[in-house]
Amino acid sequence: MAKRDPRVIVLVLDSVGAGELPDAGAYGDEGSNTLGNTSQAVGGLHMPNLERMGLGNITDIDGVSPIDTPSASWGKNAEASAGKDTTTGHWEMMGLQLTAPFPTYPNGFPPEVMSEFTRLTGLGWLGNYPASGTVIIQDLGDEHVESGKPIIYTSADSVFQIAAHEDVISIERLYEICAIAREMLVGQHAVGRVIARPFIGPNAEGIYTRTHRRRDFAVEPFEPTVLDRLAQAGIKSYGIGKIGEIFAWRGICESPHSENNMHGFDNLLGRVKDNTDNGFVFANLVDFDMIWGHRNDFEGYARGLEEVDARMPELLDAMVDGDLLMITADHGCDPTTDSTDHTREYTPLVAYMKGVDTGVGLGIRSTFSDIGETVLDFYGLAGECGRGSSFLPEVRDAG
């Protein structure tokens, strides 16, 4: 098969923040540094591949040193939008910035919302308060199994989460209920995401366990994104993991589900190796956030970082000369803090163009949208977004 033209790959390490933003105090996140604090908590990280690419030049990371001549360009991104959630972060990367955060519900959803949910689904509900997903299914799992009522909960993020045992409410029915909730939650209650949270159990120890068949139902972007502009130009965008769901499938031609980080990485490699076209590849590895960050499991978080680092040579080998890889995150979720919520942080930026032997410092980018503008610039659509500044020339000419 003929060698394809170069493409852009954006790899989002979900929640891998790089230090508190200047306004972190307004969000209760002073002192947060997902990468730095995690590395300290475990006595240092072993990430030689990303170290060579300049990760240690971005923030202080125990075990990952800054180097004089990294193989990639490096910097960090400031979030211009209000908020610190998945949808906001990914949307801003693709040029859609929010001036006000999505609504949150620290006291649970109001009676009118829950009454309408009951009317539309005919099921009633349990819960309706902010909670850890792994905790609430232990607290209410038995009652859910007996009653058949779905468990509703939220968090500090703008989410309406629906948990159900797979043997009580089938996966298909759970997705249908979430779709009903998504259509219901509009206007002042337009939460960023409705999330299906299936679980199984209990096991011999009486523990219920969430399964990998989660699904996100995001609010649809209310302005054109970089993905829309690429599609209009005839350039395909390939998602990996929950990317398709985050953008309500606007501008995304596929987005295979990831059972875990390594499965997602396998899917990423498969797409990068495919020579059908040079379409944009947009991948999310969610375990950092979902499995470790929200559970304050800094040891698991550290292992996950090292696992991704160990597979970086496979990704670099799969790329062709001229391919541009950008590694970043959508927000923080510092697993060493008392809170289990997202944290308002800078996100790391590592940008590598295969065939360019060295990198340059990209500084602090004023918005995540610089990533999307760089994507457009790469595909000959510079200026089509207008929400950020491309750093393609610096990366391309670094060598």
Buried (B, 14 or more C-beta within 10 A) or exposed (E): EEEBEBBBBBBBBBBBBBBBBEEBEEBEBEEBBBBBBBBBBBEEBEBBBBBBBBBBBBBBBBBBEBBEEBBBBBBBBBBBBBBBBBBBBBBBBBBBBBEEBBBBBEEBBEEEBBEBBEEEBEBEBBBBEBBBBBEBBBBBBEEBBEBBBBBBBBBBBBBBBBBBBBEBBEBEBBBBBBBBBBEBBEEEBBBBBBBBBBBBBBEEEEEBEBBEBBBBBBBEBEEBBBBBBBBEEEBBBBBBBBBBBBBBBBBBEBBBBBBBBBBBBBBBBEBBBBEEEBBBBBBBBBBBBBBBBBBBBBEBBBBBBBBBBEBBEBBBEBBBEBBBBBBBBBBBBBBBBEBBBBBBBBBBBBBBBBEBEEBBBBEEBEBBBBBBBBBBBBBEBEEBBEBBBBBBEBBBEBE
